[in-house]
Amino acid sequence: MAMTGRELLRRLRRLGAEIVTGRGNGGHVMVRLQGRVSYVPTGSGELPPGTLASILRALGLRRDQL
């Protein structure tokens, strides 16, 4: 499931994640979900599969939960 960082942020918001735009460097934002934290790139391209998997793992999610 390929998606951009912005699409991932939209889906995470629907799950109740808090997006902290003041945190993160450059084109990244911090995401908090159920006490877990990860950083999501907000560039225009699609997220590489490993990057998406790492973000979801850090937040305690599986791809099918999106």
N, C-alpha and C positions, 0 to 999 in steps of 0.2 A: 504494500500500500504506500505509494509515493505521495508525499504532500509537502507543501511549503511550510516554513516556520510560522507564518501568519495563520494558515489553516490549522496547524497543530494548536496554536494559542486559542483559536476560536473553540476548538473541541475541548480543550482543557478547561476553559471558562465554563462551558456547559456542565462539566463534572464538578464544578465548585472550586476550581483552582484560583488562587490570588496571583495576579500578574503585577509585579513590582517593577515599573519602568525606570525608576531612578537607580536601580541596581543593575550591575552588569556593565561590561565594557563594550564600546563600539556598537556593533549591530546585534547585541544580545540583551535579553531581559531575564530577570529572575522569576521563577515560578514556584509557588508554595502550594502544596497539596497534602493535607492530612499530616502535617508536621515534617514532610519531606521537601527538599529543595533541589532544583535543577536550573540550568541556564539554557535558554532556547535562542538560537540565532534567528534574526528577523530579516535576513536578506531575501532577495527576490526569487532565488532558485529553490529547487527541491532539496529537501534534506537527504543526505546519503543514508542508506538503510542502517548502517552501524550507528550513526549519530542519533537517529530516531529511536533505535533499540536502547541505546544508552540513556537517553532522556526518560523513556518510559520505565526502564529498570530503576532509575534513581527515584522516580515518583511512585514506584510500587504498582505500576499498571501493566496490562497486556494490550497488544494491538487490538484484540477483539473488543476491548472496553471503550475504544474510541468510537 
